[in-house]
Amino acid sequence: MEQNHLELAKQAIRAGDILTASVEATKAIEASPDDYEAYVIRGQISMAFGDKKGATDDLRRAMELNPDLLHQMNGEFKNEENGHCH
């Protein structure tokens, strides 16, 4: 069931409905508290709304659940800096 909420959050983002995306990401977290992707989505939404504490808390939790996330994000930044993939 949590995948449904996660998918609904992604669909809402694509449709530009950020409020619904936030609600669905929260429901996904409630249904599956170990789903790092839902925390990433909600953290990004929180950041867009200027909620730095909420964003930090969610993104920190996402990295706790998936430590490779930090390495993936770091790799993305390096690729953007260098203008190529490695």
ZILIN-V989069 format. One record per residue. N is the residue number from 0. PSI is psi in whole degrees, -180 to 180 (none if undefined). OMEGA is omega in whole degrees, -180 to 180 (none if undefined). Layout:
n=[N	N]
psi=[PSI	PSI]
omega=[OMEGA	OMEGA]
This chain:
n=[0	1	2	3	4	5	6	7	8	9	10	11	12	13	14	15	16	17	18	19	20	21	22	23	24	25	26	27	28	29	30	31	32	33	34	35	36	37	38	39	40	41	42	43	44	45	46	47	48	49	50	51	52	53	54	55	56	57	58	59	60	61	62	63	64	65	66	67	68	69	70	71	72	73	74	75	76	77	78	79	80	81	82	83	84	85]
psi=[-36	-31	-36	-45	-40	-44	-40	-38	-45	-43	-41	-39	-47	-33	-5	13	80	-36	-47	-39	-42	-45	-46	-37	-40	-42	-38	-40	-42	-38	-32	84	-11	13	99	-33	-36	-38	-38	-47	-48	-36	-41	-39	-44	-42	-41	-31	2	12	82	-39	-46	-43	-46	-45	-47	-43	-35	-45	-40	-41	-31	-41	-32	84	-25	-18	-41	-42	-39	-45	-42	-41	-39	-42	-41	-41	-40	-38	-44	-15	16	167	154	none]
omega=[-178	178	178	179	179	178	177	177	179	178	179	177	180	-180	-180	-179	-173	179	178	179	179	179	-178	177	177	177	178	179	179	-179	-176	-174	180	180	-176	-175	178	177	179	-179	-179	178	178	178	179	179	180	179	178	179	-175	180	178	179	-180	-180	-178	-178	175	179	178	-180	175	-179	-178	-178	178	-180	179	179	178	180	179	178	178	179	179	179	179	179	-175	179	178	178	176	none]
